[in-house]
Every structure is written in C-alpha cells, then in structure tokens.
Amino acid sequence: MARKTITGLSQRKGVWHIDKKVNGERIYESTGTGDRAEAERYLIHRLERLRQEKIYGVRRMRIWREAATRFLLEFKDQPSIALSAGHLKQLDPFIGDIPLTHIDDEALEPFVRHKLDIDGVSNRTVNIALERVIRVLNLCARKWRDDERRPWLDTVPMITKLEERRSSRKPYPMSWDEQSLLFAELPDYLRRMALYKVNTGCREQEVCKLRWEWEIKVPELDTSVFLIPAEFGGRNKRSGVKNRDERLVVLNDVARKVVDGQRGLDQAFVFPYGRHGGAMVRMYCPSWTDARERAADKWEEIHGTPAHPGFRSIRVHDLKHSFGRRLRAAGVTEEDRKALLGHKNGSITSHYSGAELGNLIDAANKVSATDSRGPVLTILRRQKA
C-alpha cells in the first residue's frame, strides 16, 4: 500500500516550501531543503510545535520575515520607511526563514559577504542594514508580545557592525582643472545642474526638485534667492530638509546665470526632466559615471600622470564639498559658510537683512572670482498666498 503524501508542500526553485492552514492558522515558510522526505519531516515538526502551542502554551517559533513584516506595517508612516524596506528586502533571501532565536553574526555572515564581495558596497551601507536588524530584534525583545504577554525574543544577541572609519570614502573636492574636464564631458542638462550645485553647495535632491515657487526676488540687490521649505521631501516626499529648517540658497553670479538660462523650460521645476517635464530623480546616473571616466582618462592624457582615484570615482555630493572647500580657501567665515551650505547654526534662515544677503552673495562670489555687490537694506520673508 502506497504511503500517504503529506499535503501543504510545494517546490520553488528546487526548495520545498510550506503553505498550509491548520485550525485557522497558516504556516507559510521555507523548509530550507530540496529533499522531499526531509521537507516532510520538517513539516511534521512544525505541526507538532503548533499543536504544543495550542494545547500546552509552548511559545510559538517566529521567523525573521514575520518580524520584518510587522516592523514595516507598524512604522509605515516613518519618513525613512522606504529606505528600511529596501534593506529588509535585501536581507530576506539570507535570513527570512531563520527563527528569531537564530539571528546572530553567523546567520548574517552570508549577507555581509555578499554585499561586500558581490555588490561592492561600503561598510557603511552594510551597517545601515545591520542597524535595521538590531532595531527589529530590540522590538521583538522589548515591545512585541504574544497572546500570553511573553516577548517574541528573550534576549537580543550582540550584532557586530563593520569598521567604517578606514573603509569610508573621504570627500574629494575638485580642482578647477578637474572641474573643467568633468563638466566638458557631462551632457548639457547635467552640466547645468552640476554648475549650479558647485556654486551653491546644494544637496542632490535640492537641485533635482528645485521649484520656481521657492524663488524670492530681491529687487534691491537685483537678484533672487531660493527658500526651500523645511517640509521639502527630497527623494522621499516625507524625508524633509536634512536639518528640518528652511534652506536659504544664495545665488552667486554663476548660479544666477544658470537659473536664468532655465527659465521657460518648465512651469514647476527649475531643472526639468527631458521634454515632458517633471522632476529629475537624481543626478548620479550612467551619464555621470561615464563622464567621470572619460574626464579621468583625459586628465592622464594631458598631464601624463594617473588621475587621482577620488576624481575617477567622483560623486555628485563632492560638488558640495568642492564649494565648501573653496569658500574656506577664500577666507569666508565659518558662520557664512554654514549659511551658504545649509548647515544648522542656530540662526533663523528665513530672516536676513539686505546687508546680510549682500555679504553672503559677496562670499559666494569669491569662489567664482566675480565682482561683489554692495548691501542694501531689505528683509527676506516668504510671501504668503
């Protein structure tokens, strides 16, 4: 007589998975094996565990995926939830089916090695994912409870994060020669954005999503500024300006010419995306990476020496560092540098006198060797609708 086959098992990519309802409770997880007999034994074990939970009150074994899913649902309104979801999605193939009690350095090692060796990410990027693991495990131990008011996890293991200081890539402020070579290789739309960024110190998303409605005319100085609202979302609508303050963007002569050249291209965005308009997603793209490679090659042709590794791998954010370094080299005070770079310094950035604006414009123009203009008294305030 043939042995009765246990139902509730299906094979996907060579591995047997459980999908079975027992007394109204669904078991949906991987068995971790491609052997049918072993998968059946695992299913029998899980059914016995479920029976013990129901009859004797034995604590249910929860897997990582269950905790990660609860985290995403419970904290769905957090500004950084999209970033967290991305990291948890990357973790799932490595630890998704592992019980919470087995999440430790050994269980996470395959994920860490894959990110470093295959994906080629930095130690910091790996640590961001590990910080999510620690956060979820802490919730399992300190907040989440089962029907018997017992924590999902008794203790949280010590998760070892990677050393960042030595592995992190240091900022690379460009020289003027490097800037000329790089910008010559960029497509026109990206060159304009880069020229604006290196003359204002704005962050990438403050350039990509820059809106005309944020422009404020300052007729006394024959110029304008941008006042980016504190609730500006960047790449994520809820992420906000980095320091949660309004961001004053002062335009030196170069940045103002770039902005004037963008007028009429789009009703909403200063740097629209292609013919159809709308906001740019980001500046870092294949066009950027291809351009920096060509620029580094040209550097070597012209100078007969290898290009600096920082130049060959120059990032969009390095434009901000270049602006800041040039301000410091020009003798601009720390207070003015903070204002121009959008760093938090305790001042109210939406209120500046004309004299203060004039001084900031003078300071910003020092990086482009243009004439400064005299201060005129005015008060900068956002116009109310």
N, C-alpha and C positions, 0 to 999 in steps of 0.2 A: 504494500500500500504506500502510495507516494506521500512524502512529508508535506504537511500543510504549509503554504508560503505565508509568511508574515506580511501583512499589508502596511502601507504607510511609508514605504521606501521608494525613492526614485533616484536614478543615476544622472548626474550632470557633470560633464567634463571628467568622467572617469571616477567620480567620487559619489558615494551613496549619501543622500540627504533624507532626513525625516520630515514628513509633513502629515501629521496625524492628530485627530481630535479624540480625546479621552475624557469622558464625563464633562464635556463642555470646555475643556482646556486644550489649547492647541500646542503641540510640540512641533517647532519648525526650526531645524538646525542641521548642520553637517555632522556626519558620523566620523569624518576625518579618515575614511578608508575607502579603498576601491574593491575590497573583498566583501562579497555579499554575506557570507557566513559571519564575518566579524561585525559587519554592519547590523545584522540581526541581533547578535549578542548585545551590541551597544543599545539597540532599541529596547530590548527586554530589560536591560539595566535601567534605562530611563523610565520605563513604565513602572518598574518596581519602586524607583525613587519617588515617582509621582504618587503611587499608592501609599507609601510611607508618609508622605507629606499630608495626604488627606486623612489617613487613619490615625497616625501617631504624632502628627505635628512636626515631623522632621523638616528642617529648613530647606526650602527649595534651592536647587543649584541654579544660579543665574549666570548667563554668559555675557561677555563684553558687549555684544551687539545690543542686547536688551538695555544695558545701562547707557550706552551711547545714544540710543534712540530716545530714551527718556530725557536725557540731557538736552537734545535738540528740540524736543517738544516743550520742555519746561522753560527753556531760556530762548525761545524763538523770537522774542522781542529785543534781545540784546543787539546793540549795533554791530558787534563782531561775530554774530552767529553764522554768517555766510562763510567767514574765514574758518571758524571752528568746524563747520560742516565739511569743508574741503579737507581738513586734516583728518577728521574722523573717517571720511570716506577712504582716504589713503591707508588708514590703519586697518580697516575692516578685513581685507584679504589675509592679513597676517595674524590678527588676534580676535576677529569677530566671533568665532565659535569657541573660544577658550573661556573656561569658567573664571569668574572674577577672582577667585582664590588663587588662580594660577598666573595672574598678570604680574610679571616681575621683569627684571633685567634680562633674564634668559629668554622669556617669551617675546620680548621686544627686540632682541638682537637681530633677527632676520629683517625686521622693518628698518632698523637703523642702518644695517649694512646695505640694504637695497637702496635707500635714499642717498647714501654717501657714494657707493660704488657704481650704481646703475644710473640713478637720476642726476648725480653730481651736484647735489645741493650743499649748502653750507651747514656747518654745525649749528648755527643759529636757527636755521629753518627746521632742522630735526628737533631741536629743543622746544620750538614752539608747539610741535605735535606732542612731544612728551609732556609738556605743561598741560595740555588738554587731558592726557591720560591721568595725570596726577589730580587734576580738578575733578574728573568724573569719579575716580576712586575715593576721593575725600567725601564726595556727596554720598556715595554708597555706604561709607562708614559712619558719617556724622549726621546725615539728614534723612535719607530714604529708609523706610521701614516696611516690613511685610505685614500681613494681617495679624500676626502675633506681636507686633510692635518691636520686632527684632531687626537690627540693621542688616542691610544687604551684605555687608562685609564687616568682619570683626576688626581687622587691622589693615592699615594701608602700608604696603611694602615701600622701602626707600628706593625710588626710581632714580637711577644715575643719569644725570644730564651730561652732555658733551662740553668740553672746554671750548670757549668761544673766543677768548681774547687773542690767542695766537692764530686762530684759523680765520677770523673775520677779515673781510677785505677792507682795507683802510680807504678813506676818501681820497680821490685823486683830482685835485684842482688842475685844470688845464693851463698850459702856457698859451700865449697869444698865437704862436706859430701852430701849435696843435689845434687850437680852435679854428684857425683859418683852413687847415687841411680837412678837419672833420666836417665843418659846415659846407665846404665845397662839394662834399660827397653826398650830402643829405638831399632828398627830394625837396622841392620848393616849399611845400606845405609844412614839412618837418623842420626845414631850416628856419622858417619864420617863427615857429613855436620855440625852437632852441634859442634863437637870438633874443626872443622876449624873455625866456626863462633865465638865461645867463646874465641878463641886465636887470632882473627884478628879484631874483632869488626865490621865486615861487616854487611850490611843490608841483609834481607832475599833474595831479588832478586839478590843482588850482589853475593850471594852464588849459588842460583839456576841456574843463567845464566852465571856463570863464564866460560870463554872461554880460551882455551890453547893459542890462538893467542895473548892474552893480557899478557902472561908471558914474562918477560925480564930477561935474565940471567945476573948475576953479578959475573963473574968468580973470580974477585979479592977477593970477600968475600965468595966464594964457596957456593953461594946460588942464589936465584932468587926472583923477586918480581912480582906483577901483577899491571899493569897500566890500570884501567878501563876507557875507553874513556868517555868524557863528554856527548856524544850523546847516550850512553847506555840507552835502553828504559825500563829496569825493567820489570814489568808485562805488561805494555803497551809499544809498540815499540817507541812511541813518548814522553814518560814521562821523559826520561833523568835522569842522576845522580841528586840527590836531590839538590845540590848546584850549578849545572851546570858547575862544574870543573872536570878535570880528577881526578880520585880517586886512589891514591897510596895505595897498600895493601902490608904491610911488613909482612913477614912470620917469626914467631919465630920458635924454633926448633920443637915444637909440630905440628904447622900448616904445616911446610915443610914436615914432615913425612907423614901427611895426604895426602898432594898433591902428594908426590912421590908414595904413595900407590894407587893413582887413575890413574897413567899413564898407557896407553894402553887400558883403558876401552872404550874410545870414542875419535874419532878424533877431535871433535869440543868442547865438554863440559867436564869440569873437574868432575862434578857430574852429570852424565847422568841419564836418566830415564829408569830404567829396562834394559832388554836385547836388546830392539830395539833402545836404544839411544835417542837422542834428549834432550831438556832441561826439567828440573823439573818445574812444575807450581808454587809450593810453598812448604815450609817445614811444615807449620801448616796444619795438616790433622788428620783424625781419629787415625792414628798410634801415633801421638804426644799426643793427648788428652788422649788416653788410657794409654800411658806410664806414663804421669804425675800423673794420678790417682793411678796407681799401685805403683809408687815411693812414693807418699804421704802416701799410706797405709803402705808401708814397713818402712817408717820413724816412724810412730806411733808404729809399732810392735817393732822396735829396741829401740826407746827412751822412749816409754811408755807415750808420750805426743802428743797432736794433732799437725799435720803438720801445718805450717803457711799457711793461706789462699792464700798468694801470691805464695807459692810453689805448692799448689794443683791446682792453675789456672795459672801456669807459662806460659808465652808467648814466642814465638820464639825470639821476639825483646828483651826479658830480657837477652838473652845471650850477646847482645851488651852492655847492662847496666852492666852486670857482668864483662865484660872485662874492661870497663871504670872505674868501682869502684876499681877493683884490681890494675889497673895502678896507680890510685891516692893513694891507700893504700901503694903501693910500693915506693912512693915518686917520681914518674915520673912527670916532669914539665908539666904545663898546655899547653905550646906550643907543646911539644912532644905528649901529649895526644890528642890534636886536630888533629895532623898529622896522628896518628895511627887510630883514629876513623873516619877520613874522614870529619872532620868539617872544615868549611871555616875559614881560619885565615889570608887571605891576601897574603900568600906565593904562589909561583908557584910550584905546587906539582910535575911537571914532570922534575924538575931540582934539583937534590940533589948530593952533593959530596959524595964520598965514606965514608968520616968521618961522615957525617950526617946520611947516611944509616946505618953505623955501630952503631951509637948512638941509632937510632930508633930500630934496632934489639936487642941491649942490653936492651932497655927499654921494648920491647915486651916480651923478655925472662924473665923478672922479675916476670911475672905472672905465669910462669911455673917452676921457680926455676932451670933453666938450665944455663950452662956456657955462658958467653958473649964472643964475639969475637972482636978482635981489628979492628980499622978502616983502610981502605986502600983507597987511592985517586982514584976516578973514577967519571964520570959524567953520570947520568942516562938520557937517551934520548930515545924516541920511535924510533925504526928502521923504516926507510921508505922502502916501497916496491920498 
